[in-house]
Amino acid sequence: MTTLEVLPSNLPIPIDDGACRHLSGLHLPDIRLLASNGQMLNLSLLCGPTVVFVYPMTGHPARPLPFDWNQIPGARGCTTQACSFRDNIEMFAELGVRVFGLSNQTNSEQQKAVARLQLPYRLLSDENLLFTRALALPLFESGGGVRRIKRLTLICRSGIIEQCLYPVFPPDAHATQVLALLTGSSPQTG
């Protein structure tokens, strides 16, 4: 049994390796992604402000995390990050901002995460890494050679990336950080 809601205090802090510097100003790719509600969604066609937080993998409490997951900078914390957006979703809605999560997990895994965590927003599956490759998003390999997308957040308006937040740390406070950026205020610290 894995406790996913609590982050270890000794997680390595990811560093900015420059892998996302090219993203600001780019158009989102014209690619349809399967959403956790079973519908196809093309982010490039959405009007208005959108936040897409990209994460490596939500864990499952009954399954062990991949080997050395806690030692990979930026890997651990997807569940706490998803819950932080869940807990702040009304504030995003008040700003008129849509929120989506995106990973290369299967749609089935994402549907289970939405139900288990009671997420009020959709998770998007880039299982074949088409969206990831089109934007040249950074990847890493975890146990067994599985490729995962590094944690980052895209702040978009009408299909154009206005800003990319990378690296993201700590993941459990990220939704508050994004809200502070969107409203021009200082994030609350606990």
Buried (B, 14 or more C-beta within 10 A) or exposed (E): EEEBEEBEEEBEEBEEEEBBEEBEEBEBBEBBBBBBEEEEBBBBEBEEBBBBBBBBBBBBEEEEBBEEBBEBBBBBBBBBBBBBBBEBBEBBEEEEBBBBBBBBBEBEBBBBBBEEBEBEBBBBBBBEBBBBEBBEBBBBEBEEEEEBBBBBBBBBBBBEBBBBBBBBBBBBBBBBBBBBBBEEEEBEEE
